[in-house]
Amino acid sequence: MPKVLAEKPKRSSKTQSPVALIRNYRTATNYLDSLTNYEQLTRVLYNSTNFGLHRMNRILSSLGNPHRDFKCAHIAGTKGKGSTATMLAEMIRGCGSRVGLYTSPHVLDIRERIVVDGEAISEAAFTKAVTAVAAAVTKAKISEPTYFEVLTAAAFYHFSAENVDFAAIETGLGGRLDATNVIHPDVVGITNISYDHIAQLGSELESIAREKAGIFKKGVPIVCAPQKQSVKDVFISMAAEVGAPIRFSDEDVDFTYRFEFSRALGRHARICLSTGSSRFEHLHVPLFGEHQAQNCGLALTMLDTLKTRGYEINDQQAMNGLTNVKLLGRMQMISESPRILVDGAHNAASIDALMRAIGQHITSDSMVVIFGCNKDKDIPGMIKRIQLGADKIIFTTAGLNRSADPAELAAEYMERSGKTAQVAKTLDDAMRIALSAVTREDLICITGSFYLVAQAIRKFSSKPQQLTNNSALV
């Protein structure tokens, strides 16, 4: 049975070892690009042959098991994984620890995925890590490692080489069969569960939840963000099966949040969270939107859990650490004139959260949405959410083989909403249409795909900045 239902990228020469082909950063990335990358395939057979942990364990064993050299947290879920992991990492870093952060996908540069103390891995260190993993692959006699397996092993190698005390590790796809699931964390975090990667994880929330819960481990505390009751039941049942304590950030801790306005911060969210061992009052959430308030609550509850397991956590230092949180391609204003906002929302729940976050934090006379996504996404669900916030919509493509046809997106949108939509072959074309329709007080929002967001950042922002409380907010 073939491993994937799509053509694989061409592989590097079999007459030379991978290590011999890696001489610098460019050849290191070329080596990675020669591997099967499930992030770039439309249809993938989700099974223990394609994913699984057998290759990953052999690679890490050949490397000397670097993932055992540091303590860590493991975070799974549908949306908010990267935000939660980043907030947790920065709070622990604020307490004086050396901290690694592994997230995906990247927006502009693959090195964004591997971070130590807020700094992306250097090109030289990246080359060294990939070379070491390629040598381990050869030593372990693994003929077909995947892109994500090699990259994950490289992250663990780098964290070990940099002597990090702690790492926040985000899963890639699912959880049970994910390459990151070789770690033994001190705490597990589960963000909101919604529909995504349906072809691989299932079309029911309960089946998706079971795959995510595959990272549960005996005796390791689990912290979950607010969930639908059916999902909650799955998590409670699976936690009991493995013998792990579980709590929910909206039920088992005293957690509240509210939105307010100040001249210094503009519109923002503040949260209060208290447990028997921690007390955070009126804490400013560094990211925008109700969903980020919930993600922050999850990160704080994970931090509290680590405190109960012997971590030295100073609440004030942890809160100070939150001010360092920055996320590329999430609620990011890349231009003020005209106002252009980008966000890599790529499923229905993320689009819904984005539309609500814009309403909570940004004022505009009208909003033009430029949207493009991949064929394998929940297109009906995403279109349903977009129509609630867009005054005008332009469908386009990121130019990938797996991109959905803009004309088909527009047809579905018009059928479902009864509204008109426009189609553009490229982002440049879409921007020309948008710019002809907006005024100074309008907002252009580009979303639906991280690839589309990356194009926008490269094209329209020479110095992209994270969205801050400035003239764009009231």
Secondary structure by P-SEA (a helix, b strand, c coil): ccccccccccccccccccccccccaaaaaaaaaacccccccccccccccccccaaaaaaaaaaccccccccbbbbbcccaaaaaaaaaaaaaaaaccbbbbbbcccccccccccccccccccaaaaaaaaaaaaaaaaaaccccccaaaaaaaaaaaaaaaacccbbbbbbcccccccccccccccbbbbccccccccccccccaaaaaaaaaccccccbbbbbccccaaaaaaaaaaaaaabbbbbbcccccccccccccccccccbbbbbbbcccccccccccccccaaaaaaaaaaaaaaaaaaaacccccaaaaaaaaccccccccccccccccbbbbbccccaaaaaaaaaaaaacccccbbbbbbbbccccaaaaaaaaaaacccbbbbbbccccccccaaaaaaaaaaaccbbbbbbccaaaaaaaaaacccccbbbbbcccaaaaaaaaacccccccccccccccc
